[in-house]
Amino acid sequence: MKKAKEEFTVINLPMGRECVILEGKGKHYFNAMLLAGGNELKFVKYIILELALIDGVLLTENEIDNMHIRDTNAISEVISLMMSNEFGIG
């Protein structure tokens, strides 16, 4: 049996859907960095694609491109918080 993916949190998006944000690991960070090719704006997109699930499935690039900006921003803010030192770690 596969181990369940670790959740960082679950958020209710402004447009009414529920989104699970996975606990970020180095593999997510480095994969997003690689895909972004050093572009910080693309990094935000790719880290969302690595960590955000809706209906139990990771988002696709097409889905995030067509997602309401309020939902995209809400997901980005939560991932940014997870990546920050706001929890007093370190």
N, CA, C and O atoms as a GROMACS GRO file, in nm:
protein
  360
    1MET      N    1   0.084  -0.118   0.000
    1MET     CA    2   0.000   0.000   0.000
    1MET      C    3   0.089   0.124   0.000
    1MET      O    4   0.182   0.135   0.080
    2LYS      N    5   0.060   0.218  -0.091
    2LYS     CA    6   0.137   0.340  -0.098
    2LYS      C    7   0.103   0.432   0.019
    2LYS      O    8  -0.012   0.445   0.061
    3LYS      N    9   0.207   0.495   0.069
    3LYS     CA   10   0.188   0.592   0.176
    3LYS      C   11   0.113   0.713   0.122
    3LYS      O   12   0.142   0.761   0.012
    4ALA      N   13   0.017   0.761   0.198
    4ALA     CA   14  -0.059   0.880   0.158
    4ALA      C   15   0.035   1.000   0.150
    4ALA      O   16   0.128   1.012   0.229
    5LYS      N   17   0.009   1.088   0.054
    5LYS     CA   18   0.089   1.210   0.042
    5LYS      C   19   0.066   1.298   0.164
    5LYS      O   20  -0.045   1.308   0.216
    6GLU      N   21   0.173   1.360   0.209
    6GLU     CA   22   0.163   1.446   0.326
    6GLU      C   23   0.101   1.580   0.288
    6GLU      O   24   0.141   1.644   0.191
    7GLU      N   25   0.004   1.620   0.366
    7GLU     CA   26  -0.063   1.748   0.342
    7GLU      C   27  -0.003   1.855   0.431
    7GLU      O   28   0.024   1.832   0.549
    8PHE      N   29   0.019   1.973   0.373
    8PHE     CA   30   0.056   2.091   0.451
    8PHE      C   31  -0.070   2.152   0.507
    8PHE      O   32  -0.078   2.182   0.626
    9THR      N   33  -0.170   2.172   0.420
    9THR     CA   34  -0.298   2.228   0.462
    9THR      C   35  -0.402   2.206   0.353
    9THR      O   36  -0.370   2.165   0.241
   10VAL      N   37  -0.525   2.233   0.388
   10VAL     CA   38  -0.636   2.232   0.292
   10VAL      C   39  -0.698   2.371   0.297
   10VAL      O   40  -0.726   2.424   0.404
   11ILE      N   41  -0.718   2.430   0.179
   11ILE     CA   42  -0.776   2.564   0.175
   11ILE      C   43  -0.903   2.564   0.089
   11ILE      O   44  -0.915   2.489  -0.008
   12ASN      N   45  -0.994   2.651   0.128
   12ASN     CA   46  -1.113   2.676   0.046
   12ASN      C   47  -1.080   2.794  -0.044
   12ASN      O   48  -1.055   2.904   0.003
   13LEU      N   49  -1.081   2.769  -0.173
   13LEU     CA   50  -1.046   2.873  -0.269
   13LEU      C   51  -1.159   2.974  -0.283
   13LEU      O   52  -1.276   2.940  -0.262
   14PRO      N   53  -1.126   3.098  -0.319
   14PRO     CA   54  -1.228   3.202  -0.331
   14PRO      C   55  -1.344   3.168  -0.425
   14PRO      O   56  -1.456   3.212  -0.404
   15MET      N   57  -1.316   3.089  -0.529
   15MET     CA   58  -1.421   3.056  -0.626
   15MET      C   59  -1.496   2.928  -0.588
   15MET      O   60  -1.575   2.877  -0.668
   16GLY      N   61  -1.473   2.876  -0.466
   16GLY     CA   62  -1.556   2.769  -0.412
   16GLY      C   63  -1.499   2.629  -0.410
   16GLY      O   64  -1.559   2.540  -0.351
   17ARG      N   65  -1.387   2.606  -0.472
   17ARG     CA   66  -1.329   2.472  -0.473
   17ARG      C   67  -1.237   2.453  -0.352
   17ARG      O   68  -1.195   2.550  -0.290
   18GLU      N   69  -1.208   2.328  -0.320
   18GLU     CA   70  -1.116   2.295  -0.212
   18GLU      C   71  -0.983   2.251  -0.273
   18GLU      O   72  -0.980   2.179  -0.372
   19CYS      N   73  -0.874   2.296  -0.212
   19CYS     CA   74  -0.741   2.265  -0.263
   19CYS      C   75  -0.655   2.211  -0.150
   19CYS      O   76  -0.646   2.271  -0.043
   20VAL      N   77  -0.591   2.097  -0.174
   20VAL     CA   78  -0.495   2.041  -0.080
   20VAL      C   79  -0.357   2.089  -0.123
   20VAL      O   80  -0.319   2.076  -0.239
   21ILE      N   81  -0.283   2.144  -0.029
   21ILE     CA   82  -0.145   2.184  -0.054
   21ILE      C   83  -0.057   2.079   0.014
   21ILE      O   84  -0.064   2.060   0.135
   22LEU      N   85   0.025   2.013  -0.066
   22LEU     CA   86   0.114   1.911  -0.012
   22LEU      C   87   0.231   1.975   0.062
   22LEU      O   88   0.270   2.088   0.034
   23GLU      N   89   0.284   1.901   0.158
   23GLU     CA   90   0.404   1.944   0.228
   23GLU      C   91   0.518   1.944   0.128
   23GLU      O   92   0.549   1.841   0.068
   24GLY      N   93   0.582   2.059   0.110
   24GLY     CA   94   0.689   2.071   0.012
   24GLY      C   95   0.815   1.999   0.055
   24GLY      O   96   0.854   2.003   0.172
   25LYS      N   97   0.877   1.936  -0.040
   25LYS     CA   98   1.004   1.866  -0.019
   25LYS      C   99   1.107   1.923  -0.117
   25LYS      O  100   1.072   1.996  -0.210
   26GLY      N  101   1.232   1.890  -0.095
   26GLY     CA  102   1.336   1.935  -0.184
   26GLY      C  103   1.311   1.894  -0.328
   26GLY      O  104   1.339   1.970  -0.421
   27LYS      N  105   1.258   1.773  -0.348
   27LYS     CA  106   1.234   1.726  -0.485
   27LYS      C  107   1.133   1.815  -0.558
   27LYS      O  108   1.146   1.837  -0.678
   28HIS      N  109   1.034   1.867  -0.487
   28HIS     CA  110   0.937   1.958  -0.548
   28HIS      C  111   1.003   2.090  -0.585
   28HIS      O  112   0.984   2.142  -0.694
   29TYR      N  113   1.082   2.141  -0.492
   29TYR     CA  114   1.150   2.268  -0.511
   29TYR      C  115   1.245   2.262  -0.630
   29TYR      O  116   1.243   2.350  -0.717
   30PHE      N  117   1.329   2.159  -0.634
   30PHE     CA  118   1.429   2.149  -0.740
   30PHE      C  119   1.367   2.117  -0.876
   30PHE      O  120   1.417   2.163  -0.979
   31ASN      N  121   1.261   2.039  -0.877
   31ASN     CA  122   1.192   2.012  -1.004
   31ASN      C  123   1.131   2.140  -1.059
   31ASN      O  124   1.140   2.167  -1.179
   32ALA      N  125   1.068   2.219  -0.972
   32ALA     CA  126   1.010   2.346  -1.016
   32ALA      C  127   1.119   2.442  -1.065
   32ALA      O  128   1.100   2.511  -1.165
   33MET      N  129   1.233   2.445  -0.996
   33MET     CA  130   1.346   2.530  -1.039
   33MET      C  131   1.395   2.486  -1.177
   33MET      O  132   1.422   2.570  -1.264
   34LEU      N  133   1.408   2.357  -1.196
   34LEU     CA  134   1.455   2.304  -1.324
   34LEU      C  135   1.359   2.340  -1.437
   34LEU      O  136   1.401   2.387  -1.543
   35LEU      N  137   1.230   2.318  -1.414
   35LEU     CA  138   1.130   2.348  -1.517
   35LEU      C  139   1.123   2.497  -1.548
   35LEU      O  140   1.097   2.536  -1.661
   36ALA      N  141   1.145   2.580  -1.446
   36ALA     CA  142   1.137   2.725  -1.464
   36ALA      C  143   1.259   2.783  -1.534
   36ALA      O  144   1.254   2.894  -1.586
   37GLY      N  145   1.368   2.710  -1.536
   37GLY     CA  146   1.488   2.756  -1.604
   37GLY      C  147   1.540   2.889  -1.552
   37GLY      O  148   1.595   2.969  -1.628
   38GLY      N  149   1.525   2.914  -1.422
   38GLY     CA  150   1.574   3.036  -1.361
   38GLY      C  151   1.477   3.154  -1.365
   38GLY      O  152   1.508   3.261  -1.313
   39ASN      N  153   1.362   3.136  -1.424
   39ASN     CA  154   1.261   3.242  -1.433
   39ASN      C  155   1.175   3.237  -1.307
   39ASN      O  156   1.103   3.140  -1.284
   40GLU      N  157   1.181   3.342  -1.225
   40GLU     CA  158   1.110   3.343  -1.097
   40GLU      C  159   0.959   3.333  -1.112
   40GLU      O  160   0.893   3.267  -1.032
   41LEU      N  161   0.904   3.397  -1.214
   41LEU     CA  162   0.759   3.390  -1.235
   41LEU      C  163   0.716   3.250  -1.275
   41LEU      O  164   0.612   3.200  -1.231
   42LYS      N  165   0.795   3.186  -1.358
   42LYS     CA  166   0.764   3.048  -1.396
   42LYS      C  167   0.779   2.955  -1.276
   42LYS      O  168   0.706   2.856  -1.263
   43PHE      N  169   0.875   2.986  -1.187
   43PHE     CA  170   0.893   2.904  -1.068
   43PHE      C  171   0.764   2.898  -0.986
   43PHE      O  172   0.725   2.791  -0.939
   44VAL      N  173   0.699   3.012  -0.970
   44VAL     CA  174   0.574   3.016  -0.893
   44VAL      C  175   0.472   2.920  -0.956
   44VAL      O  176   0.406   2.844  -0.885
   45LYS      N  177   0.461   2.924  -1.086
   45LYS     CA  178   0.367   2.836  -1.156
   45LYS      C  179   0.404   2.690  -1.134
   45LYS      O  180   0.317   2.608  -1.102
   46TYR      N  181   0.530   2.656  -1.151
   46TYR     CA  182   0.571   2.516  -1.142
   46TYR      C  183   0.568   2.462  -1.000
   46TYR      O  184   0.543   2.343  -0.981
   47ILE      N  185   0.593   2.547  -0.900
   47ILE     CA  186   0.583   2.497  -0.763
   47ILE      C  187   0.436   2.472  -0.727
   47ILE      O  188   0.406   2.380  -0.651
   48ILE      N  189   0.345   2.553  -0.782
   48ILE     CA  190   0.202   2.526  -0.763
   48ILE      C  191   0.166   2.392  -0.827
   48ILE      O  192   0.094   2.312  -0.768
   49LEU      N  193   0.217   2.368  -0.947
   49LEU     CA  194   0.188   2.242  -1.015
   49LEU      C  195   0.244   2.122  -0.941
   49LEU      O  196   0.191   2.011  -0.952
   50GLU      N  197   0.350   2.142  -0.865
   50GLU     CA  198   0.411   2.034  -0.786
   50GLU      C  199   0.332   2.004  -0.658
   50GLU      O  200   0.333   1.891  -0.610
   51LEU      N  201   0.264   2.106  -0.602
   51LEU     CA  202   0.212   2.092  -0.465
   51LEU      C  203   0.061   2.105  -0.448
   51LEU      O  204   0.010   2.073  -0.341
   52ALA      N  205  -0.011   2.151  -0.548
   52ALA     CA  206  -0.155   2.176  -0.530
   52ALA      C  207  -0.241   2.068  -0.594
   52ALA      O  208  -0.224   2.034  -0.711
   53LEU      N  209  -0.332   2.014  -0.515
   53LEU     CA  210  -0.426   1.913  -0.564
   53LEU      C  211  -0.569   1.963  -0.552
   53LEU      O  212  -0.607   2.023  -0.451
   54ILE      N  213  -0.646   1.939  -0.654
   54ILE     CA  214  -0.790   1.965  -0.651
   54ILE      C  215  -0.857   1.835  -0.692
   54ILE      O  216  -0.820   1.773  -0.792
   55ASP      N  217  -0.956   1.795  -0.614
   55ASP     CA  218  -1.023   1.666  -0.635
   55ASP      C  219  -0.923   1.551  -0.631
   55ASP      O  220  -0.939   1.451  -0.701
   56GLY      N  221  -0.820   1.565  -0.546
   56GLY     CA  222  -0.722   1.459  -0.526
   56GLY      C  223  -0.619   1.443  -0.636
   56GLY      O  224  -0.542   1.347  -0.635
   57VAL      N  225  -0.616   1.535  -0.732
   57VAL     CA  226  -0.527   1.524  -0.846
   57VAL      C  227  -0.445   1.653  -0.859
   57VAL      O  228  -0.498   1.763  -0.842
   58LEU      N  229  -0.315   1.638  -0.891
   58LEU     CA  230  -0.233   1.755  -0.915
   58LEU      C  231  -0.290   1.835  -1.031
   58LEU      O  232  -0.342   1.778  -1.128
   59LEU      N  233  -0.281   1.966  -1.020
   59LEU     CA  234  -0.326   2.053  -1.128
   59LEU      C  235  -0.241   2.032  -1.252
   59LEU      O  236  -0.124   1.994  -1.243
   60THR      N  237  -0.299   2.056  -1.368
   60THR     CA  238  -0.223   2.056  -1.493
   60THR      C  239  -0.190   2.200  -1.529
   60THR      O  240  -0.248   2.294  -1.474
   61GLU      N  241  -0.098   2.216  -1.621
   61GLU     CA  242  -0.062   2.350  -1.665
   61GLU      C  243  -0.182   2.420  -1.730
   61GLU      O  244  -0.203   2.539  -1.710
   62ASN      N  245  -0.260   2.346  -1.806
   62ASN     CA  246  -0.380   2.402  -1.868
   62ASN      C  247  -0.480   2.448  -1.763
   62ASN      O  248  -0.541   2.555  -1.776
   63GLU      N  249  -0.498   2.368  -1.657
   63GLU     CA  250  -0.593   2.406  -1.552
   63GLU      C  251  -0.550   2.533  -1.480
   63GLU      O  252  -0.632   2.620  -1.454
   64ILE      N  253  -0.422   2.544  -1.448
   64ILE     CA  254  -0.377   2.663  -1.376
   64ILE      C  255  -0.381   2.786  -1.467
   64ILE      O  256  -0.406   2.897  -1.421
   65ASP      N  257  -0.355   2.766  -1.597
   65ASP     CA  258  -0.362   2.878  -1.691
   65ASP      C  259  -0.504   2.933  -1.703
   65ASP      O  260  -0.523   3.052  -1.732
   66ASN      N  261  -0.603   2.847  -1.682
   66ASN     CA  262  -0.742   2.888  -1.695
   66ASN      C  263  -0.814   2.908  -1.562
   66ASN      O  264  -0.933   2.937  -1.559
   67MET      N  265  -0.740   2.893  -1.453
   67MET     CA  266  -0.797   2.911  -1.318
   67MET      C  267  -0.819   3.059  -1.291
   67MET      O  268  -0.742   3.144  -1.337
   68HIS      N  269  -0.923   3.090  -1.218
   68HIS     CA  270  -0.948   3.230  -1.179
   68HIS      C  271  -0.828   3.282  -1.103
   68HIS      O  272  -0.770   3.212  -1.020
   69ILE      N  273  -0.791   3.405  -1.130
   69ILE     CA  274  -0.673   3.465  -1.068
   69ILE      C  275  -0.682   3.468  -0.916
   69ILE      O  276  -0.580   3.460  -0.848
   70ARG      N  277  -0.802   3.480  -0.861
   70ARG     CA  278  -0.816   3.480  -0.715
   70ARG      C  279  -0.777   3.344  -0.657
   70ARG      O  280  -0.714   3.338  -0.551
   71ASP      N  281  -0.814   3.236  -0.725
   71ASP     CA  282  -0.776   3.102  -0.680
   71ASP      C  283  -0.625   3.081  -0.692
   71ASP      O  284  -0.561   3.029  -0.601
   72THR      N  285  -0.569   3.123  -0.806
   72THR     CA  286  -0.425   3.109  -0.827
   72THR      C  287  -0.348   3.185  -0.721
   72THR      O  288  -0.250   3.134  -0.666
   73ASN      N  289  -0.390   3.305  -0.691
   73ASN     CA  290  -0.323   3.387  -0.590
   73ASN      C  291  -0.335   3.324  -0.451
   73ASN      O  292  -0.238   3.324  -0.376
   74ALA      N  293  -0.450   3.270  -0.418
   74ALA     CA  294  -0.469   3.206  -0.286
   74ALA      C  295  -0.374   3.088  -0.269
   74ALA      O  296  -0.313   3.072  -0.163
   75ILE      N  297  -0.360   3.008  -0.373
   75ILE     CA  298  -0.269   2.893  -0.367
   75ILE      C  299  -0.125   2.942  -0.353
   75ILE      O  300  -0.049   2.891  -0.271
   76SER      N  301  -0.089   3.041  -0.432
   76SER     CA  302   0.046   3.097  -0.429
   76SER      C  303   0.080   3.153  -0.291
   76SER      O  304   0.192   3.134  -0.242
   77GLU      N  305  -0.014   3.220  -0.229
   77GLU     CA  306   0.010   3.279  -0.096
   77GLU      C  307   0.037   3.171   0.009
   77GLU      O  308   0.125   3.187   0.093
   78VAL      N  309  -0.037   3.061   0.003
   78VAL     CA  310  -0.018   2.953   0.101
   78VAL      C  311   0.118   2.886   0.080
   78VAL      O  312   0.189   2.857   0.176
   79ILE      N  313   0.153   2.862  -0.045
   79ILE     CA  314   0.283   2.800  -0.072
   79ILE      C  315   0.396   2.894  -0.032
   79ILE      O  316   0.498   2.848   0.021
   80SER      N  317   0.380   3.023  -0.055
   80SER     CA  318   0.481   3.121  -0.012
   80SER      C  319   0.498   3.120   0.138
   80SER      O  320   0.610   3.127   0.188
   81LEU      N  321   0.389   3.110   0.211
   81LEU     CA  322   0.395   3.102   0.356
   81LEU      C  323   0.470   2.976   0.400
   81LEU      O  324   0.554   2.982   0.490
   82MET      N  325   0.441   2.864   0.336
   82MET     CA  326   0.509   2.739   0.370
   82MET      C  327   0.660   2.752   0.347
   82MET      O  328   0.739   2.698   0.424
   83MET      N  329   0.698   2.822   0.240
   83MET     CA  330   0.839   2.835   0.204
   83MET      C  331   0.912   2.939   0.288
   83MET      O  332   1.035   2.942   0.289
   84SER      N  333   0.838   3.023   0.358
   84SER     CA  334   0.900   3.128   0.438
   84SER      C  335   0.943   3.073   0.574
   84SER      O  336   0.923   2.956   0.604
   85ASN      N  337   1.000   3.158   0.652
   85ASN     CA  338   1.044   3.122   0.786
   85ASN      C  339   0.944   3.168   0.891
   85ASN      O  340   0.980   3.186   1.008
   86GLU      N  341   0.819   3.187   0.852
   86GLU     CA  342   0.716   3.239   0.941
   86GLU      C  343   0.686   3.149   1.060
   86GLU      O  344   0.629   3.193   1.160
   87PHE      N  345   0.725   3.023   1.050
   87PHE     CA  346   0.696   2.929   1.159
   87PHE      C  347   0.806   2.925   1.262
   87PHE      O  348   0.802   2.843   1.354
   88GLY      N  349   0.906   3.012   1.248
   88GLY     CA  350   1.014   3.018   1.345
   88GLY      C  351   1.109   2.901   1.337
   88GLY      O  352   1.180   2.870   1.433
   89ILE      N  353   1.112   2.836   1.222
   89ILE     CA  354   1.202   2.721   1.203
   89ILE      C  355   1.332   2.773   1.145
   89ILE      O  356   1.332   2.854   1.052
   90GLY      N  357   1.442   2.728   1.197
   90GLY     CA  358   1.572   2.764   1.140
   90GLY      C  359   1.637   2.880   1.199
   90GLY      O  360   1.747   2.917   1.158
   0.00000   0.00000   0.00000
